[in-house]
Amino acid sequence: TVQQQQQQRRARTGRVLAVLAASAGVFGTAFSQLPGNSKTAPPSARRQFLTAATAGMVGAAAAGDAGAAELFAPMPTGTGVTNNPKFQMKMPDTEALLKEKQGNYLGRITWLKGVCVETDPEGKTAKGVSDYVIVFDADAPCGEGKAFIHAAGPGKFEPMTAAAGPLVHRYTAETFDETSYVASYSSKVGQCADLPKGGADPLSWEIASRVRGGKC
């Protein structure tokens, strides 16, 4: 594996460094054995020093030659992560992670403006509906001039499933001046009713029924 290859390369690096340290020790030992100052040492002593140092270097090089060759050799093609055509990074399923953390809850309706979400049969819910807001689905098969009511005020929010009619439904939240008008729809949440009239500041998003083949 890539991890094992990295461990082997680190081990070889340690061996090469040990070889270099040993070579330095050979020089130091040979130098310390010279009688007096190296500048005034007799020729025979200098020759002994050079002979000992050379022998030490040759021995050290022989011991670490294989490790050094492996250490500085280029990595074989296809063994790393970046140059391995067979390596494929698995990307996280963000929708699955979101569902795991939040279930079928989408957050506040103000976050949903212009958003499209695919849903399973259990549907999606939201919050943030004030006393002045009605959420409805005009794409539901309720008949002419009617809509399916999902929320009216801050109470119940009926899940958005897009279970019938178009594969992708457009859901709308509108604000109304009279809380009494909104309250008149609170008993109609979860069923078809007359399409709310006179609303302002429409905010829309889409829900696609995945089980029926709907896609965003």
PAROVO-437103 format. One record per residue (C-alpha): residue number from 0; residue in one letter; x, y, z. Coordinates in steps of 0.05 Angstrom, whole numbers, plus 5000, padded with zeros to 4 digits. Layout:
BEGIN
PT/NUM/A/X/Y/Z
...
# end
This chain:
BEGIN
PT/0/T/5000/5000/5000
PT/1/V/5020/5073/4995
PT/2/Q/5028/5077/5071
PT/3/Q/5075/5017/5072
PT/4/Q/5117/5046/5016
PT/5/Q/5124/5111/5055
PT/6/Q/5146/5074/5117
PT/7/Q/5198/5035/5078
PT/8/R/5226/5100/5047
PT/9/R/5231/5131/5116
PT/10/A/5269/5070/5142
PT/11/R/5318/5074/5083
PT/12/T/5328/5149/5098
PT/13/G/5348/5131/5169
PT/14/R/5399/5080/5144
PT/15/V/5431/5130/5097
PT/16/L/5436/5182/5152
PT/17/A/5467/5130/5197
PT/18/V/5519/5115/5143
PT/19/L/5536/5189/5136
PT/20/A/5544/5194/5212
PT/21/A/5589/5133/5213
PT/22/S/5632/5164/5158
PT/23/A/5639/5227/5199
PT/24/G/5660/5185/5259
PT/25/V/5714/5151/5218
PT/26/F/5744/5219/5199
PT/27/G/5740/5243/5271
PT/28/T/5772/5180/5300
PT/29/A/5828/5179/5249
PT/30/F/5842/5253/5258
PT/31/S/5844/5247/5334
PT/32/Q/5896/5192/5330
PT/33/L/5946/5237/5293
PT/34/P/6005/5255/5337
PT/35/G/6004/5330/5349
PT/36/N/5977/5381/5300
PT/37/S/5956/5354/5232
PT/38/K/5996/5409/5198
PT/39/T/6060/5385/5232
PT/40/A/6045/5311/5231
PT/41/P/6096/5268/5195
PT/42/P/6080/5244/5124
PT/43/S/6070/5173/5149
PT/44/A/6017/5195/5198
PT/45/R/5981/5235/5145
PT/46/R/5982/5175/5099
PT/47/Q/5953/5132/5154
PT/48/F/5899/5183/5166
PT/49/L/5879/5186/5092
PT/50/T/5882/5110/5086
PT/51/A/5837/5100/5147
PT/52/A/5788/5154/5124
PT/53/T/5785/5126/5054
PT/54/A/5773/5056/5080
PT/55/G/5719/5081/5125
PT/56/M/5684/5118/5069
PT/57/V/5688/5058/5022
PT/58/G/5659/5012/5075
PT/59/A/5604/5061/5093
PT/60/A/5587/5071/5020
PT/61/A/5584/4996/5008
PT/62/A/5538/4988/5068
PT/63/G/5490/5043/5048
PT/64/D/5494/5039/4972
PT/65/A/5430/4998/4963
PT/66/G/5391/5041/5012
PT/67/A/5415/5106/4980
PT/68/A/5399/5081/4911
PT/69/E/5328/5063/4933
PT/70/L/5319/5128/4971
PT/71/F/5336/5174/4913
PT/72/A/5306/5131/4858
PT/73/P/5242/5160/4827
PT/74/M/5176/5130/4851
PT/75/P/5150/5079/4800
PT/76/T/5094/5105/4756
PT/77/G/5025/5089/4782
PT/78/T/5045/5077/4855
PT/79/G/5026/5146/4883
PT/80/V/4958/5177/4894
PT/81/T/4965/5234/4844
PT/82/N/4993/5192/4787
PT/83/N/4954/5128/4796
PT/84/P/4899/5124/4743
PT/85/K/4865/5069/4783
PT/86/F/4858/5111/4846
PT/87/Q/4788/5142/4852
PT/88/M/4769/5188/4909
PT/89/K/4699/5174/4934
PT/90/M/4660/5238/4941
PT/91/P/4612/5244/5000
PT/92/D/4538/5241/4986
PT/93/T/4519/5310/5011
PT/94/E/4445/5298/5007
PT/95/A/4451/5235/5048
PT/96/L/4493/5271/5100
PT/97/L/4443/5328/5104
PT/98/K/4386/5279/5113
PT/99/E/4425/5242/5167
PT/100/K/4435/5307/5206
PT/101/Q/4368/5341/5193
PT/102/G/4321/5286/5170
PT/103/N/4269/5315/5122
PT/104/Y/4272/5384/5153
PT/105/L/4297/5438/5104
PT/106/G/4303/5496/5152
PT/107/R/4269/5563/5147
PT/108/I/4227/5578/5086
PT/109/T/4269/5641/5073
PT/110/W/4327/5594/5058
PT/111/L/4289/5558/5003
PT/112/K/4280/5615/4954
PT/113/G/4296/5589/4884
PT/114/V/4318/5521/4912
PT/115/C/4299/5453/4882
PT/116/V/4302/5391/4926
PT/117/E/4288/5318/4910
PT/118/T/4247/5281/4961
PT/119/D/4229/5210/4981
PT/120/P/4156/5192/4994
PT/121/E/4158/5219/5066
PT/122/G/4167/5290/5039
PT/123/K/4202/5352/5065
PT/124/T/4183/5403/5118
PT/125/A/4205/5473/5136
PT/126/K/4192/5526/5188
PT/127/G/4195/5602/5195
PT/128/V/4122/5612/5177
PT/129/S/4096/5674/5212
PT/130/D/4025/5692/5231
PT/131/Y/4019/5728/5164
PT/132/V/4043/5672/5117
PT/133/I/4008/5617/5080
PT/134/V/4047/5562/5043
PT/135/F/4011/5526/4987
PT/136/D/4021/5481/4927
PT/137/A/3983/5503/4865
PT/138/D/4011/5444/4825
PT/139/A/3974/5393/4867
PT/140/P/3915/5360/4831
PT/141/C/3863/5398/4871
PT/142/G/3824/5426/4812
PT/143/E/3817/5495/4780
PT/144/G/3826/5553/4828
PT/145/K/3848/5509/4886
PT/146/A/3914/5491/4919
PT/147/F/3940/5444/4972
PT/148/I/3953/5481/5037
PT/149/H/4018/5463/5073
PT/150/A/4020/5516/5127
PT/151/A/3980/5575/5152
PT/152/G/4016/5611/5207
PT/153/P/4067/5581/5254
PT/154/G/4030/5517/5269
PT/155/K/4031/5451/5231
PT/156/F/4072/5444/5167
PT/157/E/4047/5388/5122
PT/158/P/4104/5351/5088
PT/159/M/4117/5369/5015
PT/160/T/4117/5305/4975
PT/161/A/4098/5323/4903
PT/162/A/4062/5256/4906
PT/163/A/4014/5269/4848
PT/164/G/4008/5312/4786
PT/165/P/4073/5340/4758
PT/166/L/4138/5305/4777
PT/167/V/4164/5372/4802
PT/168/H/4119/5418/4843
PT/169/R/4128/5492/4855
PT/170/Y/4112/5512/4927
PT/171/T/4096/5584/4946
PT/172/A/4095/5624/5010
PT/173/E/4058/5690/5009
PT/174/T/4047/5744/5061
PT/175/F/3977/5771/5078
PT/176/D/3956/5834/5114
PT/177/E/3904/5803/5158
PT/178/T/3923/5749/5208
PT/179/S/3849/5730/5210
PT/180/Y/3852/5711/5137
PT/181/V/3913/5667/5150
PT/182/A/3879/5637/5210
PT/183/S/3819/5618/5167
PT/184/Y/3866/5570/5129
PT/185/S/3896/5538/5191
PT/186/S/3840/5486/5192
PT/187/K/3853/5470/5118
PT/188/V/3927/5451/5126
PT/189/G/3938/5382/5095
PT/190/Q/3881/5388/5045
PT/191/C/3858/5424/4983
PT/192/A/3826/5492/4990
PT/193/D/3812/5555/4950
PT/194/L/3876/5586/4924
PT/195/P/3895/5642/4973
PT/196/K/3883/5710/4943
PT/197/G/3913/5778/4956
PT/198/G/3981/5755/4980
PT/199/A/4046/5793/4971
PT/200/D/4121/5780/4972
PT/201/P/4116/5711/4940
PT/202/L/4173/5664/4955
PT/203/S/4178/5600/4915
PT/204/W/4218/5535/4912
PT/205/E/4211/5467/4880
PT/206/I/4205/5395/4905
PT/207/A/4215/5336/4858
PT/208/S/4186/5268/4872
PT/209/R/4245/5221/4866
PT/210/V/4203/5158/4873
PT/211/R/4162/5179/4812
PT/212/G/4224/5198/4771
PT/213/G/4225/5272/4786
PT/214/K/4292/5307/4782
PT/215/C/4315/5378/4797
# end
